Amino acid sequence: MKKILLFFIPFLVLINLLAADSLEDVYARISAHPVTKGELKQEQYIKMANRSLISKGTFVMAADKGVIFEIIEPFPSSMVVTEEKMVQTLPGDVVAVMDGKENAAFKNIAKIIHSVFANDVQVLRDNFQVSVTNGPKDVVNLVPKDPLLSMLFLKITLTVGDSIDSVSVIETGGNWVNYSFFNKIFPEKLTEDEQQRLSN
């Protein structure tokens, strides 16, 4: 009996591998919705202060354009990421811009972060060690290959159903941030204002 089980184990493993969703399969589901909007919950942990802050707001993901995170409470702020730039607006109308047109390193970082939310699997494979764990919701783990990228974050983890449900980022120094997306809708296109904010 034991010999029979040992004979079939390699075939069972092969079947599981063939049945498992690949990174391409996961992102094909994500990009099936050109636009995804909904509510956003951000939980950020600061190790030095040994405290976490929970923020709430809204989000927009456009597979071919980028993402908009709009924090409403407790402190209004926003972040816009496209393939070429990152724009962060902080309380007090302080605006920080990483524009790839002015700095090649900024462009590379923006493109990599943009690829996490877009159907740009090749950029992910070029820049991360990728693993996909299948389940009721697939879990995608992205570990940076480049030591310079590792200075920004150690790992990005996505949970994905029919769209992205959450993104967790473990930063250097023990800090982390988790974004949860819920009450999602899937409109056919962006508003004019959203298109303007996501234009390069």
N, C-alpha and C positions, 0 to 999 in steps of 0.2 A: 504493500500500500504506500509506504514511504517513497519507494522508487517511482511509483506512478505519479505522486504529487510533485516530486522533484523534476520529473520529465515535463510536466505541464506548466510549471512556474514561469519559465522564460516566455512561453506563449501568452500567458496572462499579462505579464509585464508589457509585452509588445502590443497587445490589444489596448491596454490602458494608455500607452503612449500615443497610439494612433487615434484614440478617442478624445484625447485631451485637446483643448483649445490651444492654439499657438498664439503668440503675440499678435500675429496678423489677424487671426480670427477675432480676438478681443477688440482690436482697434477697428475692425470692419463693423462691429456692432456699434461702437462709439460714433463712428463717422456716418452711420446710417441716419443719424439726426443732424442735419446741417447746422441747426441752432438749438441749443438747450438753455432754458432759463429756469430760475427758481430761487428758493431761499438758501441762505448760506449761514453755517455756524462755524466759527473759527475758534479753536482752542489753542492757545500758545503757552508753552511752559518755559520759564526763564530760570535756569538752574542757579545762577548766582544769587537771585532773589528768593529762590525756592518757592515760587508762586506761579500760578497759572491765571491767564486772563481769557475770559470767554466773550467773544464779540459776535454780533448777529448782523445780517444784511441780506443782500441779494447778489446773484451772479448771472453772467451771460457767458456761454461758451459757443464759439462759432468755429467749426472744424477747420475751415480754410482761412480764418482771420486771426483768432486769438481768444483771449479771455478778459472779462471785466469782473473784478470783485469790488463790490460797493458795501463798505461797512457803515451801518447806520448807528448802532449803539454798542458800547457806551460812548465811543468817540468816533465821530465821522471821519472816514478816510476812504481811499480807493486805490486800486492797483490795476493797471492795464498792461497786458503782455501781448505783443505781436511778434512776428518772426524777426523783426529788426530792432525793437526797442522795448523798454520797460519804463512805465511812468507811474510813480507813486505819489499820491497826494495825501499829506499828513494833516492833523489838526493844526489850525492856524494858517491854512492855505499854503503850507510849505510843500513845494513840488520838487521831487527828485527824479531826474531823467537819465536813463542809460540808453543813449542813442547809438545804434550800430553804424550810422552814417558817419559818426565822428570818431568811433573807436572800434577796431576790429574785434577786440576781446569782448566788448559789450555786445556786439552783434552775435558772436558765437554763443554767449551765455543766454541771450534772449531767444535765439533759435532753438537751443536745447530745451529750455523751459517751455517754450511754445510747443515743442514736439510731444511733451507729456500729455497735452490736451488735444493735440491734432493727430490726424492719421499719417504720421511721418515715422513709420516704423524703422526705416533705415537709419535715420538720425539717432534714434534710441539705441539701436544695435551698435552703431559706431561709437557711442559715448558711454554706454552702460553695460555692465554684466546683467543680463536679463534672466529672470525666472518667473514662470507662470504656474500658479497652483489653482487647479480647477475645483469648483464646488458650486453650491447654490449661487454664490457670487465669486467670480474669479478674482484672484489676488495676484497683482503684478508687482514684483520687487525689482527696483532699478538701483544698482550700485555703481557709482562713477568709476570709470577706468582711469581717467586723468587725475593725477595727484592735485593739480590746481583746482579742478572741479570739486574734489573731495574737501578742499578748504572751505567751500560754501556749504556742502551738505554731504552726509555719509550715506544716506539711503532715502529713496522715495518709494512709497508703497501706495498703490491704487487698489481700491476694491471696485469691481465693475459688474453690474447686472446688465441691463440693456443700455445703460449709459454709465458714466462715472458717478459713483455714489460717495466716494471719499478719496482724499489724497493726504497722506501723512509724510512729513519731511523731518528727518532726524538731522539736526545740524551739528557742527563741531561744537565741542564744549558741553555737550549734554542737553542743549536746548532742542525743543521740537515744536512743530506746529501741525495741527490737524484741521483739514477743511472737510466739512460734511455738507452734502448737497441734497436737498429734499424739496417736496412739493414742486416737482419739475413739470415743465410744459415744453412742448416741442413745436414752436412756430416755424413757418416756412422760411422766414427771412428776418434779418435785423431791421430795427428802426433806423431812420436817417441819422439820428444822434449816435446810435451804437456803431453804425458804419463809419461815421466820422472819427469816433474815438479809436476805432480799431484800424484805421487807415495808417499805412506806413509813411 
